[in-house]
Amino acid sequence: MRHARRRIVRRVARLAAVGGLLVGGAMVGQAAMADEAPPAVGDARTTAGPAGQAGTALAARLGTDRTAGNWVDADGRPVVAVTDRDTAAAVRAAGAEAKMVPHSMSELRSATAKLRSAPRVPGTAWMVDYRSNEVVVQGDRTVSAADWSRLTRVADGIGGFVRMERTAGTFTPRLNGALPILSTGGRCSAGFNVTDGSRDFVLTAGHCGPDGTVWFADAGGTRRIGQTVNGSFPGGDFSLVQYASGRAGDGADVVALGNGSGVRITGAADPSVGQRVFRSGSTSGLRDGRVTGLDATVNYPEGTVTGLIQTDVCAEPGDSGGPLFSEGIALGVTSGGSGDCTTGGTTFFQPVTKALQALGVKLIVSGQAGSGAGAAPSGPPMQNAIAPGAASPGSSAPVTGGTEGTALLSRLTDSRNAGPGLLVVAGSLVALVATRYIRVEQDRKAYRRHYSATWG
């Protein structure tokens, strides 16, 4: 019996040592990989930054009666739609490309105003397509033939520059980055960490829950994140979740991408049409696409939301509230859309700059993360503009803060665990050598006893 117990103890010690080697090796290996930049999604170039902001400033200076929006082309050059040759000459003199169009921005906005004044039809959305110089009205599969016919008559009365399109799927908020936050109403994604100077909050989508909604980091409701204290939906789609502890903690400037990796946020800005952007959500992870329209209106079943960013980035239920960004610049939070990440679709985002202004808070950016009152506000759009070149989500960083209760795997893959991982490996090796030495000594003593008993 005594020998059996010894054998069991030795086996347990060896198994523990081998387990330590595996865990330590995983900590070291994954920590090394966590320091590498996340792979680029596709081969494209960013089309925002100085070019997009310069085009926006130029169109604003020339006025809405002479221009009809701006965008950036595939080469990153600003393009301004103009209605006359004199304005075209002024655009070219400023270093941008001019495109002649028949309808001014004033006409296009007048058309969207008439659409808003018509009887509301849930399941519809519209935006100004700068490139085609049209107002595009979309209707999802829930819109009846009779409602679509009535809305088409309204469009026909406005003019031939209103284009009607039916789209697959359903326009819905994506309630179910980007880390998951859960309440009794469903699951959403955390957007960006913000502060009012004394308290820290999570900026997320307004449709995720009304004031008073309590949020948790786990399905069991044991790790409380905080409570919704302010927001807007419908009309806008943004809200603030105040941290229960009052502070966002370390890593508050990092957006999660999955597998323990993230991107540092360094500022906030408004996107440009044609810009390549990235979205992160707790359901579908990191996805990319391009901005296809601005100031979009969506008639969700729950109400109408205006002033949204329209993109061809996919999203799925549970991604609501997740961050939209590019090159480390915060752009928006996920509102809703149609389709999914298998077939593709359209997704709308609440501009982050408008949400910050309406809520009276400031983005917690790199350098001030977790500093509460020291968090600096986002600079003006031109200062935070995205530089031209190869587009990427931004500067990589491990996910060390955010919502409480980070998964064990995320902790193990933290790059700061390389040192502890090496210690675990070393300790496990020592344990293996020790168990082997003890076994040899015990076998030697047992042989001596047997020899003495045999030969006297």
PEFEN-V615079 format. One record per helix or strand. SS is the DSSP state (@ for helix, = for strand). FROM is the first residue (numbers start at 1). TO is the last residue. If there is no record, write none. Layout:
ss-><SS;SS>
from-><FROM;FROM>
to-><TO;TO>
This chain:
ss-><@;=;@;=;=;@;=;@;=;=;@;=;=;=;=;=;=;@;=;=;=;=;=;=;=;=;=;=;=;=;=;@;=;@;=;=;@;@>
from-><2;45;50;67;78;85;97;105;124;134;145;162;172;180;186;192;200;206;214;224;235;238;254;261;267;276;285;303;323;329;344;352;362;372;389;396;408;415>
to-><34;46;62;72;82;93;100;117;129;139;158;166;173;183;189;195;204;208;216;232;235;243;258;264;268;281;300;311;326;340;351;359;363;374;390;398;412;455>
